[in-house]
Amino acid sequence: MDVKDSNGNALAEGDSVQLTKDLKVKGSSLNLKRGKVFKGIHLTSKSGEIECREGKSTIVLKTEFLKKV
């Protein structure tokens, strides 16, 4: 499966990504600001989503709001 960020760069397990847009997390009071970097991402079974850690919780982000660092 080929997972790509918003710029078309291929993402792999363990890459670092950066947010390109402010996001609100559903079911939480957490707000993620543009420019936040997530290290050590995990690929999911869906090509448009990745998993990453924010504090002690794991969140799923859509790749259309990410760019590879």
Summary of the structure (lengths in Angstrom):
residues: 69
radius of gyration: 11.1
end to end distance: 20.5
largest distance: 32.6
contacts: 169
relative contact order: 0.35
helix: 4%
strand: 41%
